[in-house]
Each structure stands twice: as C-alpha cells, then as structure tokens.
C-alpha cells in the first residue's frame, strides 16, 4: 500500500565506534514520549512540539545509540546539553510527508499528529528533529531542550493499562524486539476474535524468512484496545464508526488506503506496555491497509488477503522496504526524483546502485534485466517499482513487496530485514 517509507541505504550498522555511548551514562530505564504536530503544504512545512510523556520502561535498543537504523525521511538526534555529545539517534517516515506529494497539498494547509519514543535522559538534553524531502534535503527543523525533572512531563502507564497478553515471549525487552498488536474496531465482547486474529498475524509474519529463522529475537504482545463500534470507517460508503483510533479507508482519496490520524491515541493505549513497533488490526472484511516506517502497520483482519497484506505492510513499517509494484497512471508515479538514489534498499534509480544490491548480482547480470530472464537471474535489475513503470528498478521479478500472491520476500528484502533485526538485537 502507498505510504512514505523513507529512501534508504544501509549505514555501517554492525561496527561499534571507539567512542560508543554507554546507555547508563546518559539515560535511565524509562521512555520519553515526544508528541509533535507536522503541518504545512507542498511549499512550506513546519514542526511544532505538542507535549512530553514519561513511560515506565524503555523497550528500545541500548547499543548503537548514536547510529541510525535507516536514513528515513525524518530524523531525531538527542544531544547532551552540557558536553554537546550525540547520545541517541533514530529515524522515521510520516503520513504528513507522504501527503505532501498529493494534489491536495498543492492547495491546502493541513496538520498531522506524530509521536516518537526516546530513551529518558538523565540530564538536560537537546532534541533536534528534521524533515527531509525526496531529494534528501532538510525542509523543516525544530530544536528544543528537555529537562528530565520538568513537572509538565506527564507520567503515563503506571495504572489503567490496556489489557494485553503475550503471544510470543523470548526474553526481556532489552534483548528482544517488542511488537505490539492492537485491536481497532473490536468491541469488548469481540476480544476473543481479536486474539485469534492477532495470532494469525503473528503466524503469518514468522512464516516468512528471515523472520522464521530469527523468531527468537521477538516478543509479540496482543493489546485489547476496545471500540464502541464494530468495524472501521469506510467514507466511500458513507459508513463512519466510533473506534479506538478513528482509522478509515480513502486516505488521500485512495479507497483501499487505511490509516489513522489519531497517533497519540495509539500510544496512549500502549502506555505501560513494552513496545517498539506497532501493528493495528482492523475488524473489517474490506480490503486495504497501510504501513509507515517506524510509525505503524494498519491492516484489515477479515479479508481473504489478510495474511499476505499484514506481512507486506510490516515490511514497510518495520524494515523500511519500498513498494515494488507500479501502475502506468498512478498518481504517485513521480514520487521519486530520478536523479536521486532512493534509500529503500529494495528499489533503485541506478544513480548509486553500488549502495543497493549490486553486490548480490550474478556476474554478467544484464542491467536492466528482462523479465523473460527471471529464471536465469533470480536477483536482477527489473524495471518497474516505487509506483513507476519506468526508470525505477526492483531486485526480483516478484516479491512479497510487489504482490499478495508471491509467497516470500526476495533475497534482497530478506537481507534488508535481517540487517534491521541485527541492528536492534546484536
């Protein structure tokens, strides 16, 4: 499904620097949740601070603190105020930045909620957040200072925790990647159905490599966030529901694009529960979904393609993989500048192909690779991807990131996923 997943190349993730930061020197084992508002239009963007919260534990990484897992189309840097030392970095994508590529953004100013989880600092810390455009240029920047003893930092998650249970538990938060699966459009009396759906989502993801082999790196938590109404909103059918997160189809007027504008509500439902990545299951038979890197996966649970779609969308939100499908007349087919290398690992404009999967090609693989030669070159350079039929290339003729019918991630996507898992856990 269309969403902004930042362009991405792999930075040396597996070598700790000589001056690697020690978590306990700068942080306590709690989470600083920071809420922002991203606003503007296609010509001008702005970032506003919307508030702080403290959560009772930190479920994120305690190593590679000053390195990025991916470049993202947005980045956050934490700096120790006294010494000027970079103590933590992370990256993300946002629905707002994707919206900027739509026709509506040419005519209208809009605002979007965004929430990020950071380790809780011991001392006064400067936070810098930047938004990048598709040319990897900074278009908005905000710097602000957080004092850990600020009385206006809201303590959340110490009571009234949403009911939850572990579907998979392989260890403590600091040693595993914690994925929370939330219910959307399930009434309280439908939670048994939700838990069954969450188990299916879990099984579907771990049926795919490299998740299968690296299953022991994950904890999966099902969170019973109940809604007043059953189902989710379908604007094209004039069907609006009151649900936990207000999700709806027709995002950017695309009938099957399912997202939610209520990001803070998602994180409020998770307060007190260890989590790093989010999957939201919608209680509907409609087809659709969406995945935004380091934000959330949202997909429908009762459509026949539930299993492949939840895996596809998790490829976006967890691993920053790009869409490998394309349409001749897609409204976002000009999303990627052709003179800039996208930084999703699984698509390329060939501007800096050496940063992608060139090292995985068989000797004498033709560039581009013809689809007729797909048996000879299972990893190639096939034209069509990133919504464009021309001048953007994908590594395999088919892949989970292209179609629902293909049973696996291609080898390039598998390597990208494995790298992310290693970054978080090794």
GUDO-372504 format. One record per residue (C-alpha): residue in one letter; x, y, z. Coordinates in steps of 0.5 Angstrom, whole numbers, padded with zeros to 4 digits, always signed. Each point is the difference from the previous one (the first is absolute). Example, Ala and Ser with C-alpha at 12.3 -4.5 7.8 and 13.67 -1.06 7.14 Angstrom:
2
A+0025-0009+0016/S+0002+0007-0002/
//
This chain:
426
X+0000+0000+0000/X+0002+0007-0001/X+0004+0004+0005/X+0006+0003+0001/X+0006-0004+0002/X+0006+0004+0000/X+0005-0001-0005/X+0005-0005+0003/X+0007-0002-0001/X+0004-0004+0006/X+0005+0003+0004/X+0005-0004+0004/X-0004-0003+0005/X+0004-0005+0002/X+0006+0003+0003/X+0000+0004+0006/X+0004+0006+0000/X+0006+0001+0005/X-0004+0005+0004/X-0006-0003+0000/X-0005+0002+0005/X-0002-0003+0006/X-0007+0000+0002/X+0000+0000+0007/X+0005+0007+0000/X-0006+0004-0004/X-0007-0004+0002/X-0004-0003+0005/X-0004-0006-0002/X-0006+0004-0002/X-0003+0002-0006/X-0001+0008-0002/X-0006+0000-0005/X+0000+0006-0004/X-0006+0003-0004/X+0001+0004-0006/X-0005+0004-0005/X+0003+0000-0007/X-0004+0005-0004/X+0000+0004-0007/X-0001-0001-0007/X+0004-0002-0006/X+0004+0006+0000/X+0001+0001+0008/X+0001-0005+0005/X+0000+0002+0008/X+0001-0005+0006/X-0003+0002+0007/X+0001-0003+0007/X-0006-0003+0003/X+0002-0003+0006/X+0004-0005+0004/X-0002-0006+0004/X+0004-0005+0004/X-0001-0007+0000/X+0002-0005+0005/X+0005-0004-0004/X+0005+0000-0006/X-0001-0005-0005/X+0005+0002-0005/X+0007-0001-0002/X+0006+0001+0005/X+0005+0000-0005/X+0002+0003-0007/X-0003+0006+0004/X+0003+0006-0005/X-0002-0004-0006/X-0006+0000-0005/X-0003-0007-0002/X-0002+0003-0006/X+0000+0007-0003/X-0007+0001+0000/X-0004+0007-0003/X+0001+0003+0007/X+0005-0001+0006/X+0000+0002+0007/X+0007+0001+0004/X+0001+0001+0007/X+0006+0003+0003/X+0003+0001+0007/X-0001+0007+0001/X+0006+0001+0005/X+0005-0004-0005/X-0003+0001-0007/X+0001-0007-0001/X-0005-0004-0004/X-0004-0005+0004/X-0005-0003-0004/X-0003+0000-0007/X-0006-0003-0003/X-0004+0001-0007/X-0007-0001-0002/X-0005+0002-0006/X-0006+0003+0001/X-0007+0001-0004/X+0001+0007+0000/X+0006+0000-0004/X-0004-0005-0005/X-0006+0004+0000/X+0005+0006-0003/X+0000-0004-0006/X-0007+0000-0002/X-0004+0005-0004/X-0004+0003+0007/X+0007+0002+0003/X+0000+0005-0006/X-0006+0003+0002/X-0001-0001+0008/X+0004+0001+0006/X-0001-0006+0005/X+0003-0003+0007/X+0001-0007+0002/X+0002-0003+0006/X+0007-0003+0001/X+0002-0004+0006/X+0007-0003+0002/X+0004-0004+0005/X+0006+0002+0003/X+0004-0002+0006/X-0001+0004+0006/X+0006+0005+0001/X+0004+0000+0007/X+0002+0008-0001/X-0003+0006-0004/X+0000-0002-0008/X-0001+0003-0006/X-0004-0003-0005/X+0000+0001-0008/X-0005-0002-0005/X+0001+0000-0007/X-0005-0001-0006/X+0003-0002-0007/X-0003+0001-0007/X+0001-0006-0005/X+0007+0004-0002/X+0002-0002+0007/X+0000+0008+0001/X-0002+0003+0007/X-0007+0003-0001/X-0001+0001+0008/X+0004+0000+0006/X-0002+0001+0008/X+0005+0000+0005/X-0003+0000+0008/X+0003-0001+0006/X-0003-0005+0005/X+0001+0000+0008/X-0001-0007+0003/X-0003+0003+0006/X-0005+0004-0004/X-0006+0000+0004/X-0004+0000-0006/X+0002-0006-0003/X-0006-0005+0001/X+0001-0006+0004/X-0004-0006-0004/X+0000-0007+0000/X+0000-0001+0008/X-0007-0002+0000/X-0006-0001-0004/X+0004-0004-0005/X-0004-0003-0006/X-0001-0008+0001/X+0005-0004-0004/X+0004-0007-0001/X+0006-0002-0003/X-0001-0005-0006/X+0008-0001+0000/X+0005+0002+0005/X+0007-0002-0001/X+0003+0005+0005/X+0001+0006+0004/X-0002+0007-0004/X+0008+0002-0001/X+0001-0007-0003/X-0006+0000-0005/X-0003+0004-0005/X-0007+0001+0003/X-0006+0001-0005/X-0007+0002+0003/X-0006-0003-0004/X-0006+0005+0002/X-0008-0001-0002/X-0003+0005-0004/X-0008+0000-0001/X-0001-0006+0005/X-0005+0001+0006/X+0002-0003+0007/X-0004-0006-0002/X+0004-0002-0006/X+0006+0000+0003/X+0001-0008-0001/X-0001+0001-0007/X+0006+0006+0000/X+0004-0005+0004/X-0001-0005-0006/X+0002+0005-0005/X+0006+0002+0004/X+0002-0007+0000/X-0001-0001-0008/X+0004+0007-0001/X+0006-0003+0005/X+0000-0006-0004/X+0000+0003-0007/X+0006+0004+0002/X+0004-0005+0002/X-0002-0005-0006/X+0005+0005-0004/X+0008+0000+0000/X+0003+0003+0004/X-0005+0000+0005/X+0000-0007+0000/X+0007-0001+0002/X+0000+0006+0005/X-0006-0001+0003/X+0003-0001+0007/X+0002+0008-0001/X-0007+0002+0001/X-0005+0001+0005/X-0007+0001-0002/X-0006+0003+0004/X-0007+0000-0001/X-0004+0006+0002/X-0007+0000+0001/X-0002+0007-0001/X-0007+0000-0001/X-0005+0005-0004/X-0007+0002+0001/X-0002-0002-0007/X+0002-0007-0004/X+0004+0001-0007/X+0003+0006-0002/X-0002+0007-0004/X-0001-0001-0008/X-0001+0007-0002/X-0002-0002-0008/X-0006-0004+0003/X-0001+0006+0005/X+0001-0005+0006/X+0003+0003+0006/X+0002-0003+0006/X+0002+0002+0007/X+0006-0005+0001/X+0006+0001+0005/X+0005+0003-0005/X-0005+0003-0005/X+0003-0004-0006/X-0003+0001-0007/X+0001-0002-0007/X+0000+0005-0006/X+0007+0003+0003/X+0002+0005-0006/X-0007-0002-0003/X+0003-0007-0002/X-0006-0005+0002/X+0005-0005+0003/X+0005+0004+0004/X-0002-0001+0007/X+0004+0005+0005/X-0002+0004+0007/X+0001+0007+0001/X+0000-0002+0008/X+0007-0002+0001/X+0000+0003+0007/X-0006-0005+0002/X+0004-0006-0003/X+0006+0002+0005/X-0005+0001+0006/X-0003-0007-0001/X+0007-0002+0000/X+0002+0004+0007/X+0003-0005+0005/X+0001-0006-0005/X+0007-0001-0003/X+0000+0001-0007/X+0005+0003-0006/X-0004-0002-0006/X-0008+0000-0002/X-0005-0004-0004/X-0007+0002+0000/X-0005-0005-0002/X-0007+0003-0002/X-0006-0004+0001/X-0003+0000-0007/X-0001-0004-0007/X+0002+0006-0004/X+0007-0001-0004/X+0006+0005+0002/X+0005+0002+0005/X+0006+0005+0000/X+0007+0000+0003/X+0004+0005+0002/X+0008-0001+0002/X+0000+0001+0008/X-0007+0002+0001/X-0005-0006-0001/X-0003-0005-0004/X-0007+0000-0001/X-0004-0006-0004/X-0007-0003+0000/X+0000-0006+0003/X-0006-0004-0003/X+0001+0001-0008/X+0003-0006-0003/X+0007+0003-0001/X+0001+0002+0007/X+0006-0005+0001/X+0004+0003-0006/X-0002+0007+0001/X+0002+0000+0007/X+0007-0002-0002/X+0000+0005-0005/X-0001+0006+0004/X+0004-0003+0006/X+0006+0000-0006/X-0002+0008+0000/X+0000+0002+0007/X+0005-0005+0003/X+0005+0000-0005/X-0001+0006-0005/X-0001-0004-0006/X-0003+0003-0006/X-0006-0002-0004/X+0003-0004-0006/X-0007+0001-0004/X-0002+0005-0005/X-0005+0003-0004/X+0000+0003-0007/X-0004+0006+0002/X+0001+0000+0008/X-0001+0007+0003/X+0007-0001+0004/X+0004-0003-0006/X+0004+0006+0000/X+0001+0000+0008/X+0008-0002-0001/X+0005+0005-0004/X+0003-0004-0005/X+0007+0004+0001/X+0000-0002+0008/X+0001-0007+0002/X-0006-0003+0005/X+0002-0002+0006/X-0004-0006+0001/X+0004-0006-0001/X-0004-0004-0005/X-0001+0006-0005/X+0005+0004-0004/X+0000+0005-0006/X+0007-0002-0001/X+0003+0006+0002/X+0004-0003+0005/X-0001-0007-0001/X+0006-0003+0004/X-0003+0002+0006/X-0006-0005-0001/X+0000-0007-0002/X+0006+0001-0006/X+0004-0005+0004/X-0005-0005+0000/X-0001-0001-0007/X+0003-0006-0004/X+0006+0002-0005/X-0002+0003-0006/X-0008+0001+0002/X-0002+0005-0005/X-0002+0007+0002/X-0006+0001-0001/X-0002-0008+0001/X-0006-0002-0005/X-0006-0004+0004/X+0001-0005-0005/X+0007-0002+0003/X-0003+0000+0007/X+0001-0008+0001/X+0008+0001-0002/X+0000+0007+0004/X-0004-0001+0007/X+0004+0006+0002/X+0000+0005-0005/X-0002+0008-0002/X-0007-0001-0002/X-0003+0007-0003/X-0007+0002+0004/X+0000+0002+0007/X-0002+0005+0005/X-0006+0001-0004/X+0003+0002-0006/X+0001-0005-0006/X+0006+0004-0003/X+0007+0002+0003/X-0001-0003+0007/X+0002-0008+0001/X-0001-0005+0004/X+0004-0006+0002/X-0004-0006-0002/X-0006-0001-0005/X-0005-0002+0006/X+0001+0001+0008/X-0005+0001+0006/X+0001+0007-0001/X-0003+0000-0007/X-0006-0005+0000/X-0004-0003+0005/X+0001-0007-0004/X+0007-0001+0001/X+0002-0004+0006/X+0006+0003+0002/X+0005+0006+0001/X+0005+0001-0006/X+0007-0001+0003/X+0002+0007-0001/X-0006+0001+0005/X+0002-0005+0005/X+0007+0003+0000/X-0003+0007+0002/X-0005-0003+0005/X+0006-0005+0003/X+0004+0007+0001/X-0005+0003+0004/X-0001-0005+0004/X+0007-0001+0002/X+0001+0008+0001/X-0006-0001+0005/X+0003-0006+0004/X+0007-0001-0001/
//
